[in-house]
Amino acid sequence: MSISVNSLVKHKTGEIVGRVISMLSNQEKPWAMVDWGNSGISMHALSDLIEVSQENRRL
């Protein structure tokens, strides 16, 4: 699997699951804008994110 818009992800240091809403890939280091729900929206390097499947999502 690879991370893309609408992928469910979590940060490699956290447990909150968010959804990728935008990506910047025209830089030497690709970034994703992630909506963390009640925790807000933030930008992260793709290398700092882990894709999670729908089945592994914590509710």
Backbone bond lengths (Angstrom), bond angles and torsions (degrees), N, CA, C in turn:
res aa  C-N    CA-C-N  psi(-1)  N-CA   C-N-CA  omega(-1)  CA-C   N-CA-C  phi
1 M - - - 1.450 - - 1.526 108.87 -
2 S 1.313 115.99 148.47 1.457 119.82 175.06 1.525 108.56 -129.54
3 I 1.304 115.71 148.80 1.448 121.35 -177.34 1.524 110.01 -74.29
4 S 1.335 116.13 133.59 1.457 122.15 177.17 1.527 107.73 -147.54
5 V 1.328 117.22 179.61 1.459 121.14 177.50 1.527 108.76 -57.47
6 N 1.311 117.15 135.98 1.465 126.83 -178.23 1.522 113.80 79.69
7 S 1.332 118.87 0.84 1.471 120.29 174.98 1.520 109.77 -67.86
8 L 1.319 116.13 145.29 1.457 121.20 171.83 1.521 107.46 -88.45
9 V 1.329 116.43 128.98 1.459 121.58 -175.46 1.524 110.31 -137.60
10 K 1.321 114.74 162.09 1.460 119.93 166.61 1.515 106.81 -135.99
11 H 1.334 115.80 154.31 1.460 120.79 178.34 1.515 107.62 -73.32
12 K 1.314 117.61 146.59 1.462 120.30 -175.86 1.527 112.67 -62.70
13 T 1.336 118.68 -16.39 1.464 121.01 178.79 1.523 113.06 -105.18
14 G 1.329 118.31 3.15 1.460 119.79 -174.94 1.506 114.33 -131.27
15 E 1.317 114.92 179.59 1.457 121.28 -179.13 1.524 113.28 -116.68
16 I 1.346 117.17 -9.43 1.463 120.24 -177.93 1.526 109.26 -72.95
17 V 1.327 116.82 133.72 1.461 121.98 177.05 1.522 108.52 -95.83
18 G 1.326 115.66 131.59 1.461 121.21 177.86 1.515 110.42 -128.73
19 R 1.334 115.45 174.82 1.457 121.53 -179.85 1.522 109.29 -118.80
20 V 1.337 116.03 131.99 1.469 121.16 177.57 1.527 108.14 -69.98
21 I 1.338 116.33 125.25 1.463 120.01 -179.54 1.531 113.02 -110.38
22 S 1.329 117.27 -14.95 1.462 120.90 179.29 1.524 108.80 -162.20
23 M 1.328 115.53 154.91 1.464 119.59 179.10 1.522 110.30 -135.84
24 L 1.329 115.91 145.21 1.454 123.16 173.11 1.521 107.17 -118.31
25 S 1.317 116.85 109.04 1.462 119.32 -176.14 1.525 112.60 -118.26
26 N 1.335 116.74 6.81 1.460 118.53 -178.61 1.520 112.27 -89.91
27 Q 1.311 117.24 9.84 1.450 122.10 177.00 1.521 108.45 -106.10
28 E 1.330 116.47 168.27 1.470 118.22 -179.94 1.521 111.72 -67.48
29 K 1.322 117.80 -20.74 1.458 122.16 177.23 1.531 108.08 -123.43
30 P 1.338 118.95 110.28 1.467 120.42 -176.95 1.535 112.07 -67.78
31 W 1.327 115.23 142.63 1.455 123.02 -178.81 1.516 110.28 -124.95
32 A 1.332 115.66 157.09 1.463 121.71 176.26 1.521 109.19 -132.61
33 M 1.336 116.09 141.10 1.450 121.69 172.11 1.530 106.23 -93.76
34 V 1.332 116.23 125.23 1.459 121.39 -173.93 1.523 109.86 -118.24
35 D 1.332 115.59 131.66 1.466 122.18 174.35 1.524 107.27 -93.71
36 W 1.322 115.74 114.56 1.466 121.71 -177.52 1.526 112.00 -95.33
37 G 1.316 118.04 18.21 1.465 120.91 -179.10 1.525 110.42 72.03
38 N 1.317 117.58 -126.50 1.463 122.31 -178.58 1.522 113.06 -66.06
39 S 1.331 117.89 -12.17 1.468 121.57 -179.04 1.523 112.67 -91.42
40 G 1.329 118.39 -0.83 1.458 121.75 175.78 1.517 114.07 98.37
41 I 1.329 114.49 -167.56 1.464 123.39 -178.12 1.522 107.95 -122.65
42 S 1.328 117.09 137.89 1.458 120.35 178.99 1.526 110.95 -149.52
43 M 1.329 115.74 161.08 1.458 122.53 178.38 1.523 109.66 -99.45
44 H 1.334 115.67 139.11 1.464 120.93 179.45 1.518 109.82 -142.26
45 A 1.319 116.10 146.81 1.464 120.40 172.22 1.528 108.16 -65.24
46 L 1.319 117.50 141.23 1.472 120.33 179.61 1.526 111.39 -57.68
47 S 1.318 116.70 -31.18 1.470 119.81 -179.33 1.527 112.30 -67.68
48 D 1.344 117.66 -15.59 1.466 121.80 178.41 1.520 113.04 -93.94
49 L 1.340 117.09 -0.94 1.464 121.31 -176.36 1.522 111.60 -111.74
50 I 1.319 115.39 148.07 1.461 122.46 177.52 1.521 106.95 -121.42
51 E 1.326 116.85 126.64 1.468 120.09 177.89 1.524 109.41 -76.31
52 V 1.326 115.77 137.51 1.460 121.07 176.62 1.513 108.86 -119.27
53 S 1.303 116.50 147.38 1.448 119.74 179.48 1.535 109.53 -84.13
54 Q 1.293 116.18 161.48 1.462 122.16 179.11 1.526 110.41 -56.10
55 E 1.328 117.98 -36.61 1.453 122.55 -176.95 1.533 111.58 -70.42
56 N 1.337 118.17 -29.24 1.461 121.70 -176.67 1.524 112.97 -92.38
57 R 1.315 117.55 2.73 1.455 121.19 -177.31 1.526 110.34 -71.65
58 R 1.330 115.66 130.87 1.462 120.46 175.36 1.512 109.02 -85.96
59 L 1.319 117.09 132.18 1.464 120.81 179.46 1.497 110.53 -99.16
